[in-house]
Amino acid sequence: MSYAFIPRLLPSPAAAAYLGVSESMLRKLGIPRKEQGAKRLYDRSDLDAHADELPYEGQPNDGEDKEQAAVSKCDDAFGVKK
């Protein structure tokens, strides 16, 4: 079925296409789904929020910075030299 507009609730294939990722990557992202009867659907506003949180190219990724800081702290605690 095609629409003249994007529905608010999307099944996995459409949600993955909306974000430009594969369905398996979509599942790994951990974006919550809504239940409508037996269907599990992605809310377009949740997909948009995920996309809005992604860093722009060339900008630091806070998650990676925090992970690197934790690794460095652990390395320092155990005397690991870089």
mmCIF file of the N, C-alpha and C atoms, coordinates in Angstrom:
data_MODEL
# 
_entry.id   MODEL 
# 
loop_
_atom_site.group_PDB 
_atom_site.id 
_atom_site.type_symbol 
_atom_site.label_atom_id 
_atom_site.label_alt_id 
_atom_site.label_comp_id 
_atom_site.label_asym_id 
_atom_site.label_entity_id 
_atom_site.label_seq_id 
_atom_site.pdbx_PDB_ins_code 
_atom_site.Cartn_x 
_atom_site.Cartn_y 
_atom_site.Cartn_z 
_atom_site.occupancy 
_atom_site.B_iso_or_equiv 
_atom_site.pdbx_formal_charge 
_atom_site.auth_seq_id 
_atom_site.auth_comp_id 
_atom_site.auth_asym_id 
_atom_site.auth_atom_id 
_atom_site.pdbx_PDB_model_num 
ATOM 1   N N  . MET A 1 1  ? 0.850  -1.176 0.000  1.00 0.00 ? 1  MET A N  1 
ATOM 2   C CA . MET A 1 1  ? 0.000  0.000  0.000  1.00 0.00 ? 1  MET A CA 1 
ATOM 3   C C  . MET A 1 1  ? 0.891  1.233  0.000  1.00 0.00 ? 1  MET A C  1 
ATOM 4   N N  . SER A 1 2  ? 0.581  2.180  -0.850 1.00 0.00 ? 2  SER A N  1 
ATOM 5   C CA . SER A 1 2  ? 1.367  3.411  -0.849 1.00 0.00 ? 2  SER A CA 1 
ATOM 6   C C  . SER A 1 2  ? 0.489  4.568  -0.387 1.00 0.00 ? 2  SER A C  1 
ATOM 7   N N  . TYR A 1 3  ? 1.151  5.526  0.223  1.00 0.00 ? 3  TYR A N  1 
ATOM 8   C CA . TYR A 1 3  ? 0.458  6.673  0.780  1.00 0.00 ? 3  TYR A CA 1 
ATOM 9   C C  . TYR A 1 3  ? 1.027  7.948  0.166  1.00 0.00 ? 3  TYR A C  1 
ATOM 10  N N  . ALA A 1 4  ? 0.232  9.010  0.207  1.00 0.00 ? 4  ALA A N  1 
ATOM 11  C CA . ALA A 1 4  ? 0.710  10.320 -0.218 1.00 0.00 ? 4  ALA A CA 1 
ATOM 12  C C  . ALA A 1 4  ? 1.465  10.996 0.926  1.00 0.00 ? 4  ALA A C  1 
ATOM 13  N N  . PHE A 1 5  ? 1.517  10.332 2.075  1.00 0.00 ? 5  PHE A N  1 
ATOM 14  C CA . PHE A 1 5  ? 2.205  10.843 3.252  1.00 0.00 ? 5  PHE A CA 1 
ATOM 15  C C  . PHE A 1 5  ? 2.880  9.664  3.946  1.00 0.00 ? 5  PHE A C  1 
ATOM 16  N N  . ILE A 1 6  ? 3.820  9.956  4.831  1.00 0.00 ? 6  ILE A N  1 
ATOM 17  C CA . ILE A 1 6  ? 4.474  8.899  5.596  1.00 0.00 ? 6  ILE A CA 1 
ATOM 18  C C  . ILE A 1 6  ? 3.629  8.635  6.833  1.00 0.00 ? 6  ILE A C  1 
ATOM 19  N N  . PRO A 1 7  ? 3.161  7.388  7.026  1.00 0.00 ? 7  PRO A N  1 
ATOM 20  C CA . PRO A 1 7  ? 2.380  7.084  8.224  1.00 0.00 ? 7  PRO A CA 1 
ATOM 21  C C  . PRO A 1 7  ? 3.217  7.320  9.481  1.00 0.00 ? 7  PRO A C  1 
ATOM 22  N N  . ARG A 1 8  ? 2.572  7.623  10.588 1.00 0.00 ? 8  ARG A N  1 
ATOM 23  C CA . ARG A 1 8  ? 3.301  7.866  11.833 1.00 0.00 ? 8  ARG A CA 1 
ATOM 24  C C  . ARG A 1 8  ? 3.914  6.591  12.379 1.00 0.00 ? 8  ARG A C  1 
ATOM 25  N N  . LEU A 1 9  ? 3.187  5.475  12.321 1.00 0.00 ? 9  LEU A N  1 
ATOM 26  C CA . LEU A 1 9  ? 3.688  4.199  12.820 1.00 0.00 ? 9  LEU A CA 1 
ATOM 27  C C  . LEU A 1 9  ? 4.130  3.343  11.641 1.00 0.00 ? 9  LEU A C  1 
ATOM 28  N N  . LEU A 1 10 ? 5.372  2.860  11.710 1.00 0.00 ? 10 LEU A N  1 
ATOM 29  C CA . LEU A 1 10 ? 5.965  2.155  10.582 1.00 0.00 ? 10 LEU A CA 1 
ATOM 30  C C  . LEU A 1 10 ? 6.389  0.739  10.966 1.00 0.00 ? 10 LEU A C  1 
ATOM 31  N N  . PRO A 1 11 ? 6.142  -0.237 10.087 1.00 0.00 ? 11 PRO A N  1 
ATOM 32  C CA . PRO A 1 11 ? 6.680  -1.579 10.321 1.00 0.00 ? 11 PRO A CA 1 
ATOM 33  C C  . PRO A 1 11 ? 8.198  -1.560 10.104 1.00 0.00 ? 11 PRO A C  1 
ATOM 34  N N  . SER A 1 12 ? 8.870  -2.604 10.546 1.00 0.00 ? 12 SER A N  1 
ATOM 35  C CA . SER A 1 12 ? 10.338 -2.652 10.480 1.00 0.00 ? 12 SER A CA 1 
ATOM 36  C C  . SER A 1 12 ? 10.928 -2.327 9.110  1.00 0.00 ? 12 SER A C  1 
ATOM 37  N N  . PRO A 1 13 ? 10.437 -2.929 8.008  1.00 0.00 ? 13 PRO A N  1 
ATOM 38  C CA . PRO A 1 13 ? 11.053 -2.617 6.715  1.00 0.00 ? 13 PRO A CA 1 
ATOM 39  C C  . PRO A 1 13 ? 10.973 -1.124 6.360  1.00 0.00 ? 13 PRO A C  1 
ATOM 40  N N  . ALA A 1 14 ? 9.835  -0.512 6.628  1.00 0.00 ? 14 ALA A N  1 
ATOM 41  C CA . ALA A 1 14 ? 9.661  0.911  6.314  1.00 0.00 ? 14 ALA A CA 1 
ATOM 42  C C  . ALA A 1 14 ? 10.488 1.782  7.255  1.00 0.00 ? 14 ALA A C  1 
ATOM 43  N N  . ALA A 1 15 ? 10.559 1.403  8.539  1.00 0.00 ? 15 ALA A N  1 
ATOM 44  C CA . ALA A 1 15 ? 11.350 2.170  9.504  1.00 0.00 ? 15 ALA A CA 1 
ATOM 45  C C  . ALA A 1 15 ? 12.829 2.121  9.144  1.00 0.00 ? 15 ALA A C  1 
ATOM 46  N N  . ALA A 1 16 ? 13.307 0.946  8.744  1.00 0.00 ? 16 ALA A N  1 
ATOM 47  C CA . ALA A 1 16 ? 14.706 0.810  8.340  1.00 0.00 ? 16 ALA A CA 1 
ATOM 48  C C  . ALA A 1 16 ? 14.988 1.663  7.108  1.00 0.00 ? 16 ALA A C  1 
ATOM 49  N N  . ALA A 1 17 ? 14.096 1.615  6.141  1.00 0.00 ? 17 ALA A N  1 
ATOM 50  C CA . ALA A 1 17 ? 14.266 2.426  4.929  1.00 0.00 ? 17 ALA A CA 1 
ATOM 51  C C  . ALA A 1 17 ? 14.235 3.912  5.270  1.00 0.00 ? 17 ALA A C  1 
ATOM 52  N N  . TYR A 1 18 ? 13.374 4.311  6.192  1.00 0.00 ? 18 TYR A N  1 
ATOM 53  C CA . TYR A 1 18 ? 13.254 5.709  6.606  1.00 0.00 ? 18 TYR A CA 1 
ATOM 54  C C  . TYR A 1 18 ? 14.582 6.224  7.164  1.00 0.00 ? 18 TYR A C  1 
ATOM 55  N N  . LEU A 1 19 ? 15.280 5.366  7.952  1.00 0.00 ? 19 LEU A N  1 
ATOM 56  C CA . LEU A 1 19 ? 16.568 5.760  8.527  1.00 0.00 ? 19 LEU A CA 1 
ATOM 57  C C  . LEU A 1 19 ? 17.747 5.466  7.605  1.00 0.00 ? 19 LEU A C  1 
ATOM 58  N N  . GLY A 1 20 ? 17.495 4.696  6.555  1.00 0.00 ? 20 GLY A N  1 
ATOM 59  C CA . GLY A 1 20 ? 18.576 4.357  5.633  1.00 0.00 ? 20 GLY A CA 1 
ATOM 60  C C  . GLY A 1 20 ? 19.502 3.277  6.156  1.00 0.00 ? 20 GLY A C  1 
ATOM 61  N N  . VAL A 1 21 ? 18.959 2.358  6.967  1.00 0.00 ? 21 VAL A N  1 
ATOM 62  C CA . VAL A 1 21 ? 19.751 1.253  7.515  1.00 0.00 ? 21 VAL A CA 1 
ATOM 63  C C  . VAL A 1 21 ? 19.052 -0.065 7.210  1.00 0.00 ? 21 VAL A C  1 
ATOM 64  N N  . SER A 1 22 ? 19.746 -1.166 7.446  1.00 0.00 ? 22 SER A N  1 
ATOM 65  C CA . SER A 1 22 ? 19.132 -2.481 7.263  1.00 0.00 ? 22 SER A CA 1 
ATOM 66  C C  . SER A 1 22 ? 18.216 -2.782 8.448  1.00 0.00 ? 22 SER A C  1 
ATOM 67  N N  . GLU A 1 23 ? 17.343 -3.767 8.285  1.00 0.00 ? 23 GLU A N  1 
ATOM 68  C CA . GLU A 1 23 ? 16.460 -4.150 9.389  1.00 0.00 ? 23 GLU A CA 1 
ATOM 69  C C  . GLU A 1 23 ? 17.257 -4.688 10.571 1.00 0.00 ? 23 GLU A C  1 
ATOM 70  N N  . SER A 1 24 ? 18.331 -5.423 10.298 1.00 0.00 ? 24 SER A N  1 
ATOM 71  C CA . SER A 1 24 ? 19.135 -5.952 11.407 1.00 0.00 ? 24 SER A CA 1 
ATOM 72  C C  . SER A 1 24 ? 19.806 -4.805 12.171 1.00 0.00 ? 24 SER A C  1 
ATOM 73  N N  . MET A 1 25 ? 20.267 -3.779 11.471 1.00 0.00 ? 25 MET A N  1 
ATOM 74  C CA . MET A 1 25 ? 20.855 -2.619 12.144 1.00 0.00 ? 25 MET A CA 1 
ATOM 75  C C  . MET A 1 25 ? 19.788 -1.875 12.940 1.00 0.00 ? 25 MET A C  1 
ATOM 76  N N  . LEU A 1 26 ? 18.600 -1.767 12.390 1.00 0.00 ? 26 LEU A N  1 
ATOM 77  C CA . LEU A 1 26 ? 17.497 -1.109 13.092 1.00 0.00 ? 26 LEU A CA 1 
ATOM 78  C C  . LEU A 1 26 ? 17.243 -1.789 14.433 1.00 0.00 ? 26 LEU A C  1 
ATOM 79  N N  . ARG A 1 27 ? 17.223 -3.119 14.451 1.00 0.00 ? 27 ARG A N  1 
ATOM 80  C CA . ARG A 1 27 ? 17.005 -3.853 15.702 1.00 0.00 ? 27 ARG A CA 1 
ATOM 81  C C  . ARG A 1 27 ? 18.130 -3.583 16.697 1.00 0.00 ? 27 ARG A C  1 
ATOM 82  N N  . LYS A 1 28 ? 19.364 -3.485 16.213 1.00 0.00 ? 28 LYS A N  1 
ATOM 83  C CA . LYS A 1 28 ? 20.514 -3.243 17.090 1.00 0.00 ? 28 LYS A CA 1 
ATOM 84  C C  . LYS A 1 28 ? 20.491 -1.847 17.705 1.00 0.00 ? 28 LYS A C  1 
ATOM 85  N N  . LEU A 1 29 ? 19.830 -0.905 17.067 1.00 0.00 ? 29 LEU A N  1 
ATOM 86  C CA . LEU A 1 29 ? 19.792 0.470  17.569 1.00 0.00 ? 29 LEU A CA 1 
ATOM 87  C C  . LEU A 1 29 ? 18.993 0.596  18.862 1.00 0.00 ? 29 LEU A C  1 
ATOM 88  N N  . GLY A 1 30 ? 18.109 -0.358 19.122 1.00 0.00 ? 30 GLY A N  1 
ATOM 89  C CA . GLY A 1 30 ? 17.348 -0.342 20.371 1.00 0.00 ? 30 GLY A CA 1 
ATOM 90  C C  . GLY A 1 30 ? 16.249 0.703  20.434 1.00 0.00 ? 30 GLY A C  1 
ATOM 91  N N  . ILE A 1 31 ? 15.798 1.164  19.311 1.00 0.00 ? 31 ILE A N  1 
ATOM 92  C CA . ILE A 1 31 ? 14.709 2.140  19.282 1.00 0.00 ? 31 ILE A CA 1 
ATOM 93  C C  . ILE A 1 31 ? 13.432 1.416  19.705 1.00 0.00 ? 31 ILE A C  1 
ATOM 94  N N  . PRO A 1 32 ? 12.684 1.964  20.663 1.00 0.00 ? 32 PRO A N  1 
ATOM 95  C CA . PRO A 1 32 ? 11.490 1.264  21.148 1.00 0.00 ? 32 PRO A CA 1 
ATOM 96  C C  . PRO A 1 32 ? 10.404 1.162  20.084 1.00 0.00 ? 32 PRO A C  1 
ATOM 97  N N  . ARG A 1 33 ? 9.611  0.097  20.209 1.00 0.00 ? 33 ARG A N  1 
ATOM 98  C CA . ARG A 1 33 ? 8.481  -0.101 19.299 1.00 0.00 ? 33 ARG A CA 1 
ATOM 99  C C  . ARG A 1 33 ? 7.186  0.023  20.087 1.00 0.00 ? 33 ARG A C  1 
ATOM 100 N N  . LYS A 1 34 ? 6.128  0.351  19.396 1.00 0.00 ? 34 LYS A N  1 
ATOM 101 C CA . LYS A 1 34 ? 4.794  0.426  19.991 1.00 0.00 ? 34 LYS A CA 1 
ATOM 102 C C  . LYS A 1 34 ? 4.001  -0.797 19.569 1.00 0.00 ? 34 LYS A C  1 
ATOM 103 N N  . GLU A 1 35 ? 3.080  -1.202 20.420 1.00 0.00 ? 35 GLU A N  1 
ATOM 104 C CA . GLU A 1 35 ? 2.223  -2.344 20.119 1.00 0.00 ? 35 GLU A CA 1 
ATOM 105 C C  . GLU A 1 35 ? 0.877  -1.859 19.622 1.00 0.00 ? 35 GLU A C  1 
ATOM 106 N N  . GLN A 1 36 ? 0.441  -2.437 18.522 1.00 0.00 ? 36 GLN A N  1 
ATOM 107 C CA . GLN A 1 36 ? -0.899 -2.169 18.001 1.00 0.00 ? 36 GLN A CA 1 
ATOM 108 C C  . GLN A 1 36 ? -1.471 -3.529 17.628 1.00 0.00 ? 36 GLN A C  1 
ATOM 109 N N  . GLY A 1 37 ? -2.229 -4.098 18.551 1.00 0.00 ? 37 GLY A N  1 
ATOM 110 C CA . GLY A 1 37 ? -2.699 -5.462 18.357 1.00 0.00 ? 37 GLY A CA 1 
ATOM 111 C C  . GLY A 1 37 ? -1.502 -6.393 18.357 1.00 0.00 ? 37 GLY A C  1 
ATOM 112 N N  . ALA A 1 38 ? -1.382 -7.234 17.332 1.00 0.00 ? 38 ALA A N  1 
ATOM 113 C CA . ALA A 1 38 ? -0.252 -8.154 17.216 1.00 0.00 ? 38 ALA A CA 1 
ATOM 114 C C  . ALA A 1 38 ? 0.945  -7.503 16.531 1.00 0.00 ? 38 ALA A C  1 
ATOM 115 N N  . LYS A 1 39 ? 0.791  -6.296 16.049 1.00 0.00 ? 39 LYS A N  1 
ATOM 116 C CA . LYS A 1 39 ? 1.870  -5.619 15.319 1.00 0.00 ? 39 LYS A CA 1 
ATOM 117 C C  . LYS A 1 39 ? 2.796  -4.872 16.270 1.00 0.00 ? 39 LYS A C  1 
ATOM 118 N N  . ARG A 1 40 ? 4.069  -4.827 15.919 1.00 0.00 ? 40 ARG A N  1 
ATOM 119 C CA . ARG A 1 40 ? 5.067  -4.021 16.611 1.00 0.00 ? 40 ARG A CA 1 
ATOM 120 C C  . ARG A 1 40 ? 5.545  -2.982 15.603 1.00 0.00 ? 40 ARG A C  1 
ATOM 121 N N  . LEU A 1 41 ? 5.308  -1.722 15.920 1.00 0.00 ? 41 LEU A N  1 
ATOM 122 C CA . LEU A 1 41 ? 5.562  -0.644 14.966 1.00 0.00 ? 41 LEU A CA 1 
ATOM 123 C C  . LEU A 1 41 ? 6.474  0.414  15.570 1.00 0.00 ? 41 LEU A C  1 
ATOM 124 N N  . TYR A 1 42 ? 7.261  1.039  14.715 1.00 0.00 ? 42 TYR A N  1 
ATOM 125 C CA . TYR A 1 42 ? 8.131  2.134  15.132 1.00 0.00 ? 42 TYR A CA 1 
ATOM 126 C C  . TYR A 1 42 ? 7.401  3.454  14.942 1.00 0.00 ? 42 TYR A C  1 
ATOM 127 N N  . ASP A 1 43 ? 7.485  4.311  15.952 1.00 0.00 ? 43 ASP A N  1 
ATOM 128 C CA . ASP A 1 43 ? 6.905  5.649  15.879 1.00 0.00 ? 43 ASP A CA 1 
ATOM 129 C C  . ASP A 1 43 ? 7.904  6.545  15.145 1.00 0.00 ? 43 ASP A C  1 
ATOM 130 N N  . ARG A 1 44 ? 7.437  7.221  14.124 1.00 0.00 ? 44 ARG A N  1 
ATOM 131 C CA . ARG A 1 44 ? 8.313  8.075  13.326 1.00 0.00 ? 44 ARG A CA 1 
ATOM 132 C C  . ARG A 1 44 ? 8.998  9.136  14.184 1.00 0.00 ? 44 ARG A C  1 
ATOM 133 N N  . SER A 1 45 ? 8.333  9.611  15.235 1.00 0.00 ? 45 SER A N  1 
ATOM 134 C CA . SER A 1 45 ? 8.957  10.620 16.101 1.00 0.00 ? 45 SER A CA 1 
ATOM 135 C C  . SER A 1 45 ? 10.150 10.021 16.857 1.00 0.00 ? 45 SER A C  1 
ATOM 136 N N  . ASP A 1 46 ? 10.092 8.727  17.222 1.00 0.00 ? 46 ASP A N  1 
ATOM 137 C CA . ASP A 1 46 ? 11.238 8.069  17.857 1.00 0.00 ? 46 ASP A CA 1 
ATOM 138 C C  . ASP A 1 46 ? 12.386 7.904  16.860 1.00 0.00 ? 46 ASP A C  1 
ATOM 139 N N  . LEU A 1 47 ? 12.049 7.597  15.611 1.00 0.00 ? 47 LEU A N  1 
ATOM 140 C CA . LEU A 1 47 ? 13.073 7.478  14.571 1.00 0.00 ? 47 LEU A CA 1 
ATOM 141 C C  . LEU A 1 47 ? 13.741 8.830  14.327 1.00 0.00 ? 47 LEU A C  1 
ATOM 142 N N  . ASP A 1 48 ? 12.926 9.888  14.286 1.00 0.00 ? 48 ASP A N  1 
ATOM 143 C CA . ASP A 1 48 ? 13.469 11.236 14.101 1.00 0.00 ? 48 ASP A CA 1 
ATOM 144 C C  . ASP A 1 48 ? 14.368 11.628 15.274 1.00 0.00 ? 48 ASP A C  1 
ATOM 145 N N  . ALA A 1 49 ? 13.944 11.288 16.499 1.00 0.00 ? 49 ALA A N  1 
ATOM 146 C CA . ALA A 1 49 ? 14.741 11.618 17.683 1.00 0.00 ? 49 ALA A CA 1 
ATOM 147 C C  . ALA A 1 49 ? 16.091 10.910 17.630 1.00 0.00 ? 49 ALA A C  1 
ATOM 148 N N  . HIS A 1 50 ? 16.086 9.652  17.193 1.00 0.00 ? 50 HIS A N  1 
ATOM 149 C CA . HIS A 1 50 ? 17.356 8.925  17.059 1.00 0.00 ? 50 HIS A CA 1 
ATOM 150 C C  . HIS A 1 50 ? 18.261 9.630  16.049 1.00 0.00 ? 50 HIS A C  1 
ATOM 151 N N  . ALA A 1 51 ? 17.712 9.987  14.907 1.00 0.00 ? 51 ALA A N  1 
ATOM 152 C CA . ALA A 1 51 ? 18.505 10.656 13.870 1.00 0.00 ? 51 ALA A CA 1 
ATOM 153 C C  . ALA A 1 51 ? 19.025 12.006 14.370 1.00 0.00 ? 51 ALA A C  1 
ATOM 154 N N  . ASP A 1 52 ? 18.205 12.724 15.136 1.00 0.00 ? 52 ASP A N  1 
ATOM 155 C CA . ASP A 1 52 ? 18.619 14.026 15.663 1.00 0.00 ? 52 ASP A CA 1 
ATOM 156 C C  . ASP A 1 52 ? 19.795 13.904 16.630 1.00 0.00 ? 52 ASP A C  1 
ATOM 157 N N  . GLU A 1 53 ? 19.904 12.768 17.336 1.00 0.00 ? 53 GLU A N  1 
ATOM 158 C CA . GLU A 1 53 ? 20.970 12.569 18.321 1.00 0.00 ? 53 GLU A CA 1 
ATOM 159 C C  . GLU A 1 53 ? 22.303 12.175 17.687 1.00 0.00 ? 53 GLU A C  1 
ATOM 160 N N  . LEU A 1 54 ? 22.305 11.793 16.424 1.00 0.00 ? 54 LEU A N  1 
ATOM 161 C CA . LEU A 1 54 ? 23.546 11.400 15.762 1.00 0.00 ? 54 LEU A CA 1 
ATOM 162 C C  . LEU A 1 54 ? 24.439 12.617 15.557 1.00 0.00 ? 54 LEU A C  1 
ATOM 163 N N  . PRO A 1 55 ? 25.763 12.444 15.760 1.00 0.00 ? 55 PRO A N  1 
ATOM 164 C CA . PRO A 1 55 ? 26.660 13.585 15.546 1.00 0.00 ? 55 PRO A CA 1 
ATOM 165 C C  . PRO A 1 55 ? 26.837 13.857 14.057 1.00 0.00 ? 55 PRO A C  1 
ATOM 166 N N  . TYR A 1 56 ? 27.102 15.099 13.737 1.00 0.00 ? 56 TYR A N  1 
ATOM 167 C CA . TYR A 1 56 ? 27.441 15.457 12.363 1.00 0.00 ? 56 TYR A CA 1 
ATOM 168 C C  . TYR A 1 56 ? 28.872 15.011 12.083 1.00 0.00 ? 56 TYR A C  1 
ATOM 169 N N  . GLU A 1 57 ? 29.173 14.790 10.823 1.00 0.00 ? 57 GLU A N  1 
ATOM 170 C CA . GLU A 1 57 ? 30.518 14.399 10.426 1.00 0.00 ? 57 GLU A CA 1 
ATOM 171 C C  . GLU A 1 57 ? 31.515 15.437 10.924 1.00 0.00 ? 57 GLU A C  1 
ATOM 172 N N  . GLY A 1 58 ? 32.598 14.958 11.523 1.00 0.00 ? 58 GLY A N  1 
ATOM 173 C CA . GLY A 1 58 ? 33.630 15.855 12.024 1.00 0.00 ? 58 GLY A CA 1 
ATOM 174 C C  . GLY A 1 58 ? 33.411 16.322 13.445 1.00 0.00 ? 58 GLY A C  1 
ATOM 175 N N  . GLN A 1 59 ? 32.241 16.055 14.015 1.00 0.00 ? 59 GLN A N  1 
ATOM 176 C CA . GLN A 1 59 ? 31.982 16.420 15.402 1.00 0.00 ? 59 GLN A CA 1 
ATOM 177 C C  . GLN A 1 59 ? 32.267 15.218 16.289 1.00 0.00 ? 59 GLN A C  1 
ATOM 178 N N  . PRO A 1 60 ? 32.770 15.463 17.500 1.00 0.00 ? 60 PRO A N  1 
ATOM 179 C CA . PRO A 1 60 ? 33.037 14.338 18.394 1.00 0.00 ? 60 PRO A CA 1 
ATOM 180 C C  . PRO A 1 60 ? 31.740 13.642 18.795 1.00 0.00 ? 60 PRO A C  1 
ATOM 181 N N  . ASN A 1 61 ? 31.842 12.346 18.968 1.00 0.00 ? 61 ASN A N  1 
ATOM 182 C CA . ASN A 1 61 ? 30.708 11.538 19.418 1.00 0.00 ? 61 ASN A CA 1 
ATOM 183 C C  . ASN A 1 61 ? 30.848 11.382 20.924 1.00 0.00 ? 61 ASN A C  1 
ATOM 184 N N  . ASP A 1 62 ? 29.942 11.961 21.695 1.00 0.00 ? 62 ASP A N  1 
ATOM 185 C CA . ASP A 1 62 ? 30.030 11.927 23.155 1.00 0.00 ? 62 ASP A CA 1 
ATOM 186 C C  . ASP A 1 62 ? 30.157 10.509 23.688 1.00 0.00 ? 62 ASP A C  1 
ATOM 187 N N  . GLY A 1 63 ? 29.436 9.566  23.109 1.00 0.00 ? 63 GLY A N  1 
ATOM 188 C CA . GLY A 1 63 ? 29.499 8.181  23.571 1.00 0.00 ? 63 GLY A CA 1 
ATOM 189 C C  . GLY A 1 63 ? 30.891 7.606  23.416 1.00 0.00 ? 63 GLY A C  1 
ATOM 190 N N  . GLU A 1 64 ? 31.533 7.869  22.287 1.00 0.00 ? 64 GLU A N  1 
ATOM 191 C CA . GLU A 1 64 ? 32.889 7.370  22.064 1.00 0.00 ? 64 GLU A CA 1 
ATOM 192 C C  . GLU A 1 64 ? 33.868 8.069  22.996 1.00 0.00 ? 64 GLU A C  1 
ATOM 193 N N  . ASP A 1 65 ? 33.682 9.362  23.241 1.00 0.00 ? 65 ASP A N  1 
ATOM 194 C CA . ASP A 1 65 ? 34.561 10.092 24.143 1.00 0.00 ? 65 ASP A CA 1 
ATOM 195 C C  . ASP A 1 65 ? 34.465 9.527  25.553 1.00 0.00 ? 65 ASP A C  1 
ATOM 196 N N  . LYS A 1 66 ? 33.264 9.223  26.021 1.00 0.00 ? 66 LYS A N  1 
ATOM 197 C CA . LYS A 1 66 ? 33.072 8.657  27.354 1.00 0.00 ? 66 LYS A CA 1 
ATOM 198 C C  . LYS A 1 66 ? 33.698 7.273  27.438 1.00 0.00 ? 66 LYS A C  1 
ATOM 199 N N  . GLU A 1 67 ? 33.536 6.483  26.384 1.00 0.00 ? 67 GLU A N  1 
ATOM 200 C CA . GLU A 1 67 ? 34.119 5.144  26.366 1.00 0.00 ? 67 GLU A CA 1 
ATOM 201 C C  . GLU A 1 67 ? 35.640 5.236  26.407 1.00 0.00 ? 67 GLU A C  1 
ATOM 202 N N  . GLN A 1 68 ? 36.212 6.125  25.616 1.00 0.00 ? 68 GLN A N  1 
ATOM 203 C CA . GLN A 1 68 ? 37.666 6.281  25.595 1.00 0.00 ? 68 GLN A CA 1 
ATOM 204 C C  . GLN A 1 68 ? 38.172 6.768  26.943 1.00 0.00 ? 68 GLN A C  1 
ATOM 205 N N  . ALA A 1 69 ? 37.434 7.659  27.597 1.00 0.00 ? 69 ALA A N  1 
ATOM 206 C CA . ALA A 1 69 ? 37.830 8.146  28.915 1.00 0.00 ? 69 ALA A CA 1 
ATOM 207 C C  . ALA A 1 69 ? 37.835 7.005  29.926 1.00 0.00 ? 69 ALA A C  1 
ATOM 208 N N  . ALA A 1 70 ? 36.845 6.124  29.846 1.00 0.00 ? 70 ALA A N  1 
ATOM 209 C CA . ALA A 1 70 ? 36.781 4.980  30.756 1.00 0.00 ? 70 ALA A CA 1 
ATOM 210 C C  . ALA A 1 70 ? 37.940 4.024  30.504 1.00 0.00 ? 70 ALA A C  1 
ATOM 211 N N  . VAL A 1 71 ? 38.262 3.790  29.237 1.00 0.00 ? 71 VAL A N  1 
ATOM 212 C CA . VAL A 1 71 ? 39.387 2.912  28.892 1.00 0.00 ? 71 VAL A CA 1 
ATOM 213 C C  . VAL A 1 71 ? 40.691 3.520  29.400 1.00 0.00 ? 71 VAL A C  1 
ATOM 214 N N  . SER A 1 72 ? 40.877 4.813  29.196 1.00 0.00 ? 72 SER A N  1 
ATOM 215 C CA . SER A 1 72 ? 42.094 5.484  29.655 1.00 0.00 ? 72 SER A CA 1 
ATOM 216 C C  . SER A 1 72 ? 42.224 5.407  31.169 1.00 0.00 ? 72 SER A C  1 
ATOM 217 N N  . LYS A 1 73 ? 41.128 5.593  31.880 1.00 0.00 ? 73 LYS A N  1 
ATOM 218 C CA . LYS A 1 73 ? 41.141 5.520  33.341 1.00 0.00 ? 73 LYS A CA 1 
ATOM 219 C C  . LYS A 1 73 ? 41.542 4.118  33.789 1.00 0.00 ? 73 LYS A C  1 
ATOM 220 N N  . CYS A 1 74 ? 41.000 3.111  33.130 1.00 0.00 ? 74 CYS A N  1 
ATOM 221 C CA . CYS A 1 74 ? 41.326 1.724  33.448 1.00 0.00 ? 74 CYS A CA 1 
ATOM 222 C C  . CYS A 1 74 ? 42.797 1.443  33.128 1.00 0.00 ? 74 CYS A C  1 
ATOM 223 N N  . ASP A 1 75 ? 43.255 1.905  31.966 1.00 0.00 ? 75 ASP A N  1 
ATOM 224 C CA . ASP A 1 75 ? 44.659 1.722  31.587 1.00 0.00 ? 75 ASP A CA 1 
ATOM 225 C C  . ASP A 1 75 ? 45.580 2.365  32.618 1.00 0.00 ? 75 ASP A C  1 
ATOM 226 N N  . ASP A 1 76 ? 45.241 3.577  33.051 1.00 0.00 ? 76 ASP A N  1 
ATOM 227 C CA . ASP A 1 76 ? 46.048 4.275  34.048 1.00 0.00 ? 76 ASP A CA 1 
ATOM 228 C C  . ASP A 1 76 ? 46.080 3.499  35.361 1.00 0.00 ? 76 ASP A C  1 
ATOM 229 N N  . ALA A 1 77 ? 44.945 2.952  35.767 1.00 0.00 ? 77 ALA A N  1 
ATOM 230 C CA . ALA A 1 77 ? 44.857 2.214  37.024 1.00 0.00 ? 77 ALA A CA 1 
ATOM 231 C C  . ALA A 1 77 ? 45.744 0.973  37.007 1.00 0.00 ? 77 ALA A C  1 
ATOM 232 N N  . PHE A 1 78 ? 45.881 0.356  35.844 1.00 0.00 ? 78 PHE A N  1 
ATOM 233 C CA . PHE A 1 78 ? 46.676 -0.864 35.738 1.00 0.00 ? 78 PHE A CA 1 
ATOM 234 C C  . PHE A 1 78 ? 48.068 -0.610 35.159 1.00 0.00 ? 78 PHE A C  1 
ATOM 235 N N  . GLY A 1 79 ? 48.416 0.642  34.964 1.00 0.00 ? 79 GLY A N  1 
ATOM 236 C CA . GLY A 1 79 ? 49.747 0.985  34.488 1.00 0.00 ? 79 GLY A CA 1 
ATOM 237 C C  . GLY A 1 79 ? 50.017 0.631  33.040 1.00 0.00 ? 79 GLY A C  1 
ATOM 238 N N  . VAL A 1 80 ? 48.968 0.560  32.225 1.00 0.00 ? 80 VAL A N  1 
ATOM 239 C CA . VAL A 1 80 ? 49.137 0.237  30.809 1.00 0.00 ? 80 VAL A CA 1 
ATOM 240 C C  . VAL A 1 80 ? 49.677 1.463  30.084 1.00 0.00 ? 80 VAL A C  1 
ATOM 241 N N  . LYS A 1 81 ? 50.765 1.264  29.356 1.00 0.00 ? 81 LYS A N  1 
ATOM 242 C CA . LYS A 1 81 ? 51.374 2.353  28.591 1.00 0.00 ? 81 LYS A CA 1 
ATOM 243 C C  . LYS A 1 81 ? 50.835 2.348  27.174 1.00 0.00 ? 81 LYS A C  1 
ATOM 244 N N  . LYS A 1 82 ? 50.668 3.509  26.612 1.00 0.00 ? 82 LYS A N  1 
ATOM 245 C CA . LYS A 1 82 ? 50.163 3.616  25.239 1.00 0.00 ? 82 LYS A CA 1 
ATOM 246 C C  . LYS A 1 82 ? 51.290 3.807  24.270 1.00 0.00 ? 82 LYS A C  1 
# 
